[in-house]
Amino acid sequence: MKRSYRGVLWLCLILFFNIVITQATVHQYYFENYGITLLLAGLNVVLFPIAIWIYKRHKNVGANPNEK
């Protein structure tokens, strides 16, 4: 059976967004824009449960049904 790489691509995309948002958060903190810093940090925290949900949803997609 072929594996589905859709879940892997979604997780890579979320990781990319986490890196970009973290960089923007540090940049805004450096320039003392604390409101935007908190907003970006909150967005980064929200992306983490989404990544867990995608991982759990696609964990066994394409797996061999005879293997346990």
C-alpha positions as CSV (number, residue, x, y, z in Angstrom):
1,M,0.0,0.0,0.0
2,K,1.2,3.5,-0.7
3,R,1.5,5.9,2.1
4,S,-0.2,9.3,2.0
5,Y,2.2,12.2,2.4
6,R,-0.5,14.8,2.9
7,G,-0.1,14.7,6.7
8,V,3.6,15.1,6.4
9,L,3.2,18.1,4.1
10,W,0.7,19.7,6.5
11,L,3.0,19.2,9.5
12,C,5.9,20.7,7.5
13,L,3.8,23.7,6.6
14,I,2.8,24.2,10.3
15,L,6.5,23.9,11.3
16,F,7.4,26.5,8.7
17,F,4.7,28.8,10.1
18,N,6.0,28.2,13.7
19,I,9.5,29.2,12.6
20,V,8.3,32.4,10.8
21,I,6.0,33.4,13.7
22,T,8.8,32.8,16.2
23,Q,11.2,35.0,14.2
24,A,8.6,37.7,13.9
25,T,7.8,37.5,17.7
26,V,11.5,38.0,18.6
27,H,11.8,40.8,16.1
28,Q,8.7,42.6,17.6
29,Y,10.0,42.0,21.1
30,Y,13.3,43.6,20.2
31,F,11.5,46.7,19.0
32,E,9.3,46.8,22.1
33,N,6.0,46.2,20.3
34,Y,4.6,44.1,23.2
35,G,1.0,43.9,22.0
36,I,2.0,42.4,18.6
37,T,4.5,40.2,20.5
38,L,1.7,38.7,22.6
39,L,-0.5,38.3,19.6
40,L,2.2,36.4,17.6
41,A,3.1,34.3,20.7
42,G,-0.5,33.3,21.1
43,L,-0.8,32.4,17.5
44,N,2.3,30.2,17.9
45,V,0.7,28.5,20.9
46,V,-2.5,27.9,18.9
47,L,-0.6,26.2,16.0
48,F,0.8,23.5,18.3
49,P,-2.5,21.7,19.1
50,I,-3.4,21.9,15.4
51,A,-0.1,20.1,14.6
52,I,-1.0,17.4,17.2
53,W,-4.4,17.0,15.8
54,I,-3.0,16.5,12.3
55,Y,-0.5,14.1,13.5
56,K,-3.0,11.9,15.3
57,R,-5.4,12.1,12.4
58,H,-2.9,11.0,9.8
59,K,-0.8,8.6,12.0
60,N,-2.1,5.4,10.5
61,V,-3.2,6.6,7.1
62,G,-1.8,4.3,4.5
63,A,-0.4,1.8,7.0
64,N,-0.6,-1.9,6.3
65,P,-3.8,-3.2,7.9
66,N,-2.2,-6.6,8.7
67,E,0.6,-4.9,10.9
68,K,-0.1,-3.9,14.4
